[in-house]
Amino acid sequence: MRKKIFVFLFALAAVFCPVAAYGDEQAPEELRQLYAQSAVLMDGDTARVLYEKNGYDFMPMASTTKVMTCMLAIENAPGDDIVRVSSYAASMPDVQLNIREGEEYYLKDLVYSLMLQSHNDSAVAIAEHIGGSVEGFADMMNEKAKAIGCANTHFVTPNGLDASDEGGAHGTTAADLARIMSYAIRNETFLRITQTRNYSFSDVQGTRNYTVHNANALLDMMAGALSGKTGFTNAAGYCYVGAVRQDGKTFIVALLACGWPSHKSYKWSDTRKLISYGLRHYEYREAEKIPDLGAVAVEDGIPTDRGWADTAYVNVRVEKPKESLRILMREDENVRIEKNYAKSLKAPVKRGKKVGNIRYYLGDLLLKEYPVITAGTIEKADYTWCCERVFGKYFHGAL
């Protein structure tokens, strides 16, 4: 019910509220006047939120939905699958490819239609082909969202048109939307599709011909633009999610409720501000300092020199990582290391035995976890060694 109320309120805002830069006095100075009511800047490599403004508020997401629709199509069927258009798919409102009931198209062609010009009828045709029905496809979307770590996302439609079901309203958060894009840009097919400027195709029979053009203006606005998807409904306002890679840094921007007509350009202004902020303030730093962990006591163990000490010890170390840990950080951020390993062991102990771990955190985000292992072997004390110890101590004046 609360999610339905959110949709209703945003629709009212579109009609009655003037659109202006929405201030955030707690934000860095250059981000205090963003137009979007909800915004996130994310590190595309780690999915760490670098900046957020109401970034965890549930809102309508319009056609940015189609990023997930595209990914499920890529992952669940070959591009040369033939999709037969249903009457329901053909009935979708603008924006349309204007496909007709009974026509057949190759799946890959409908995916280009979906992502380049955001056709709602293509989205439903894809959903029905992959999921058996729009409802079945929505279930797949929601399962995928949970699998990649989305915390507050609910899909009802494959095209982002405003709708509700028993699970609530169709919507997401800027943080979840950025996470979905972070997942998508790891797929080369997704990048190839969304970077295509123009694409021509026909139906399977070759009787109808189409050319679609990429509506993601960011591709021509910023160097290193990787991908993006626009969206608009009356309830959602203008929405956008996009990715940029510059100087080895990958940033995701997600914007929800970023103005209503006639403020179509606000999303580009906010995107440039957020990307510029990320480029200026975040640099890759070595986050990894392998600590010297020393040794731990081994109960009932024979010292490595077979001496007569009361307690045996074995050195422990962090299993050496294959690659150094580098992460985007501001100058004022530092990595925190937590050590979690046994402070005593019971013999016998073999070399390479896992006895715990160390964890690297940036704030509350777990960056990496490495095992702590033993660097040597300790044998269990036996009768022979006990006799040697008593004999040795006696004749060396230890008793």
C-alpha positions in Angstrom: 0.0 0.0 0.0 2.8 2.4 0.8 4.5 1.8 -2.5 1.2 2.6 -4.3 1.0 5.8 -2.3 4.5 6.7 -3.5 3.4 6.3 -7.1 0.4 8.5 -6.6 2.4 11.2 -4.8 5.0 11.4 -7.6 2.2 11.7 -10.2 0.8 14.6 -8.2 4.2 16.2 -8.0 4.5 16.1 -11.8 1.3 18.1 -12.1 1.3 20.5 -9.2 5.0 21.0 -8.1 7.4 23.3 -9.8 10.7 21.6 -10.8 13.9 23.1 -9.5 17.3 22.0 -8.3 16.7 20.0 -5.1 19.1 21.1 -2.5 21.0 18.9 0.0 22.9 20.9 2.5 24.8 17.8 3.7 26.2 17.1 0.2 29.6 18.1 -1.1 29.3 21.7 -2.4 29.3 20.7 -6.1 26.4 18.3 -5.5 24.1 20.4 -3.4 21.9 21.4 -6.4 20.9 18.2 -8.1 17.6 18.1 -9.9 16.9 14.4 -9.2 14.9 13.7 -6.1 16.9 10.5 -5.8 20.5 10.0 -7.0 23.4 7.6 -6.6 27.0 7.7 -7.7 28.5 4.1 -7.6 31.9 2.6 -8.1 31.1 0.3 -11.1 33.8 -2.2 -10.1 32.8 -2.9 -6.5 29.1 -1.6 -6.5 30.1 0.7 -3.6 27.9 3.7 -3.2 30.2 6.8 -3.3 27.4 9.4 -3.0 23.7 9.2 -2.5 20.8 11.6 -2.1 17.7 9.7 -1.0 19.4 6.8 -2.8 17.5 4.1 -0.8 14.0 5.5 -1.3 11.6 3.4 -3.3 10.4 5.1 -6.4 9.0 4.4 -9.9 11.8 3.7 -12.5 10.1 3.9 -15.9 12.0 2.5 -18.8 15.3 2.1 -16.9 13.5 -1.2 -16.2 14.6 -2.4 -19.6 18.2 -2.9 -18.5 17.0 -5.9 -16.5 14.7 -7.0 -19.4 17.7 -6.9 -21.8 20.0 -8.9 -19.4 17.4 -11.7 -19.0 17.0 -11.9 -22.7 20.8 -12.1 -23.2 21.2 -14.7 -20.5 18.2 -17.0 -21.2 17.8 -17.4 -25.0 19.9 -17.2 -28.2 19.6 -14.2 -30.4 18.3 -16.1 -33.3 15.2 -17.3 -31.4 12.0 -16.5 -33.3 9.6 -14.4 -31.3 5.9 -14.5 -32.3 4.0 -11.3 -31.4 0.9 -11.6 -29.2 -2.1 -9.3 -29.3 -1.2 -8.1 -25.9 2.4 -7.2 -26.9 1.0 -5.4 -30.0 -1.4 -3.3 -27.8 1.3 -1.6 -25.8 1.2 2.3 -25.8 4.0 4.6 -27.0 6.9 4.3 -27.3 6.2 1.6 -29.9 8.0 -0.3 -32.7 4.4 -0.9 -34.0 4.8 -4.6 -34.3 1.6 -6.5 -35.1 -0.1 -9.6 -33.8 1.1 -12.8 -35.4 4.3 -11.3 -36.8 7.7 -13.0 -36.1 11.0 -11.3 -35.2 14.4 -12.5 -34.2 15.0 -12.0 -30.5 18.2 -10.0 -31.0 16.4 -7.5 -33.2 13.8 -6.9 -30.6 16.5 -6.4 -28.0 18.0 -3.6 -30.1 14.6 -2.1 -30.4 14.2 -2.4 -26.6 17.5 -0.7 -25.7 18.1 1.8 -28.4 14.6 3.4 -28.7 12.8 1.9 -25.6 9.9 0.3 -27.5 7.3 -1.0 -25.0 5.8 -3.5 -27.4 9.2 -5.1 -28.0 9.7 -5.4 -24.2 6.4 -7.4 -23.8 7.1 -9.6 -26.8 10.5 -10.5 -25.3 9.0 -11.1 -21.9 6.4 -13.4 -23.2 8.9 -15.4 -25.2 11.4 -15.8 -22.3 9.0 -16.1 -19.3 5.9 -17.6 -21.0 4.0 -14.5 -19.8 4.6 -11.1 -18.5 3.9 -12.3 -15.0 6.3 -15.2 -15.4 9.0 -12.9 -16.7 8.4 -10.5 -13.8 9.1 -13.4 -11.4 12.4 -14.0 -13.3 13.2 -10.3 -13.0 12.6 -10.2 -9.3 14.6 -13.4 -8.7 17.5 -11.9 -10.6 17.3 -8.6 -8.7 17.7 -10.5 -5.4 20.5 -12.7 -6.8 22.6 -9.7 -7.6 22.0 -8.0 -4.3 19.1 -5.6 -4.9 17.5 -4.8 -1.5 14.3 -2.9 -2.5 13.2 -3.5 -6.0 9.9 -4.9 -7.4 9.3 -5.6 -11.0 5.8 -5.9 -12.4 6.3 -5.0 -16.1 9.2 -5.6 -18.5 8.9 -2.1 -20.0 8.6 0.1 -16.9 5.0 1.3 -17.4 3.5 2.2 -14.1 1.7 -0.9 -12.6 1.1 -2.8 -9.4 0.4 -6.3 -8.4 0.0 -8.2 -5.1 3.7 -7.6 -4.3 3.4 -3.8 -4.6 4.1 -1.1 -7.1 6.7 -1.4 -9.9 9.8 0.5 -8.7 13.3 0.5 -7.3 15.8 2.6 -5.5 18.6 4.6 -7.1 21.1 2.3 -5.3 19.5 -0.8 -6.7 19.2 0.6 -10.2 22.9 1.5 -10.2 23.7 -2.1 -9.0 21.7 -3.5 -11.9 23.7 -1.4 -14.3 26.9 -2.4 -12.6 26.0 -6.0 -13.2 25.0 -5.4 -16.8 28.2 -3.7 -18.0 30.1 -6.8 -17.1 28.4 -8.4 -20.1 30.1 -7.7 -23.5 26.9 -8.4 -25.4 25.0 -5.8 -23.3 27.7 -3.3 -24.0 27.8 -4.0 -27.7 24.0 -3.5 -28.0 23.8 -0.3 -25.9 26.8 1.3 -27.7 25.3 0.7 -31.1 24.3 4.0 -32.7 21.9 2.8 -35.4 20.5 -0.7 -36.2 18.4 -1.9 -39.1 16.4 -5.1 -39.2 13.2 -6.7 -40.6 10.7 -9.2 -39.5 11.5 -12.9 -40.1 9.6 -12.9 -43.4 11.4 -9.7 -44.6 8.1 -7.8 -45.3 8.6 -5.0 -42.8 11.9 -3.0 -42.4 13.0 -0.9 -39.4 15.9 1.3 -38.4 16.3 2.3 -34.7 18.6 5.0 -33.3 20.3 5.2 -29.9 18.5 7.6 -27.5 21.3 7.6 -25.0 22.8 11.1 -25.5 25.5 10.5 -22.9 27.4 8.5 -25.6 28.2 11.9 -27.3 28.4 14.0 -24.1 31.2 12.4 -22.1 34.4 10.6 -23.0 34.3 7.0 -21.9 30.5 6.6 -21.9 29.8 2.9 -21.7 26.1 2.5 -21.6 22.9 4.1 -20.4 19.1 3.9 -20.4 16.6 6.7 -20.2 13.0 6.5 -18.9 9.9 8.5 -18.4 6.3 8.0 -17.1 4.0 10.5 -15.5 4.5 9.0 -12.1 8.3 8.5 -12.4 9.3 11.7 -14.1 12.5 11.5 -16.1 14.9 8.7 -15.0 18.3 7.7 -16.1 21.0 5.1 -15.4 24.4 5.2 -17.1 28.0 4.2 -16.9 31.2 6.0 -17.7 34.8 4.8 -17.7 37.7 7.3 -17.6 41.2 7.0 -16.4 40.6 3.4 -15.4 37.7 4.4 -13.1 34.2 3.1 -13.7 31.3 5.2 -12.4 27.5 4.4 -12.4 25.0 7.2 -12.1 21.3 6.4 -11.3 18.7 9.2 -11.2 15.0 8.9 -10.3 12.4 11.7 -10.5 14.8 14.0 -12.3 12.2 16.5 -13.4 9.1 16.4 -15.5 8.2 18.0 -18.8 9.6 20.3 -20.1 12.8 19.6 -18.2 14.1 16.6 -20.2 17.7 17.9 -20.0 18.0 17.9 -16.2 19.2 14.2 -16.2 22.2 15.1 -18.3 23.1 18.0 -16.0 22.9 15.8 -12.9 24.9 13.0 -14.6 27.7 15.3 -15.6 27.9 16.7 -12.1 28.1 13.3 -10.4 30.6 11.9 -12.9 32.8 15.0 -12.6 32.6 14.7 -8.8 33.8 11.1 -8.9 36.7 11.8 -11.3 37.9 14.7 -9.1 37.7 13.2 -5.7 38.3 9.4 -6.1 41.6 7.8 -6.9 42.7 4.2 -6.9 44.8 3.4 -3.8 46.4 0.2 -2.6 44.1 -0.9 0.2 46.0 -3.9 1.2 48.6 -4.1 3.9 49.4 -7.7 4.8 50.0 -7.8 8.6 52.6 -9.8 10.4 50.5 -12.2 12.5 53.4 -13.8 14.5 52.8 -17.2 16.2 50.1 -19.0 18.1 50.4 -21.6 20.9 49.9 -25.2 20.1 48.6 -27.4 23.0 50.2 -30.8 23.4 52.6 -30.0 20.6 56.4 -30.7 20.1 58.4 -27.5 19.6 59.9 -27.3 16.1 63.4 -27.5 17.5 62.4 -30.5 19.6 63.5 -28.6 22.6 62.1 -28.8 26.1 59.9 -25.6 26.2 56.6 -25.9 28.0 54.6 -24.7 24.9 55.0 -25.2 21.2 54.3 -22.4 18.8 53.5 -22.2 15.1 53.7 -19.1 12.9 50.6 -18.1 11.0 50.3 -15.9 8.0 47.9 -14.6 5.5 47.6 -16.7 2.4 49.2 -14.4 -0.2 46.6 -13.0 -2.6 47.2 -13.3 -6.3 46.5 -9.7 -7.0 46.8 -6.5 -4.9 43.6 -4.9 -3.6 43.1 -1.5 -5.2 40.0 0.5 -4.6 38.6 3.9 -5.4 38.9 6.1 -2.3 38.7 9.7 -1.3 41.8 11.1 0.3 40.1 11.1 3.7 39.1 7.4 3.6 41.1 4.6 5.1 40.8 0.8 5.0 40.1 -1.0 8.3 41.5 -4.5 8.9 39.8 -7.0 11.2 41.8 -10.1 12.3 39.8 -13.2 13.1 41.9 -16.3 13.8 42.5 -18.8 16.6 45.0 -17.7 19.3 45.7 -21.3 20.3 45.6 -24.6 18.5 45.6 -28.3 19.5 48.3 -30.6 18.1 48.8 -32.1 15.6 48.9 -29.1 13.2 49.7 -29.4 9.5 51.3 -26.7 7.4 48.6 -24.7 5.4 45.8 -25.4 7.9 43.2 -22.6 7.8 42.8 -21.1 11.3 40.8 -18.0 10.5 40.8 -14.9 8.2 41.5 -11.3 8.0 38.9 -8.9 6.5 39.4 -5.5 4.8 36.6 -3.0 5.2 36.0 0.5 3.8 33.3 1.8 6.1 30.8 -1.0 6.4 31.7 -2.5 3.0 33.6 -5.7 3.1 36.2 -5.3 0.4 38.1 -8.6 0.7 38.6 -11.6 2.9 41.8 -13.7 3.0 42.4 -17.0 4.9 44.9 -17.1 7.7 47.0 -20.4 7.5 49.7 -22.1 9.5 53.2 -21.6 8.2 54.6 -24.8 9.7 53.9 -28.2 11.1 53.6 -29.2 14.7 53.6 -32.8 15.8 51.6 -34.1 18.7 53.7 -34.9 21.8 54.2 -38.6 22.2 55.7 -40.9 24.9 59.2 -40.8 23.3 59.4 -37.0 23.3 58.0 -36.8 26.8 60.8 -39.1 28.1 63.4 -37.1 26.2 62.1 -33.9 27.7 62.2 -35.2 31.3 65.6 -36.7 30.7 67.0 -33.5 29.1 65.7 -31.2 31.8 67.0 -33.4 34.6 70.6 -33.7 33.2 70.7 -29.9 32.3 69.7 -28.8 35.7 66.2 -27.7 34.8 64.5 -29.6 37.6 
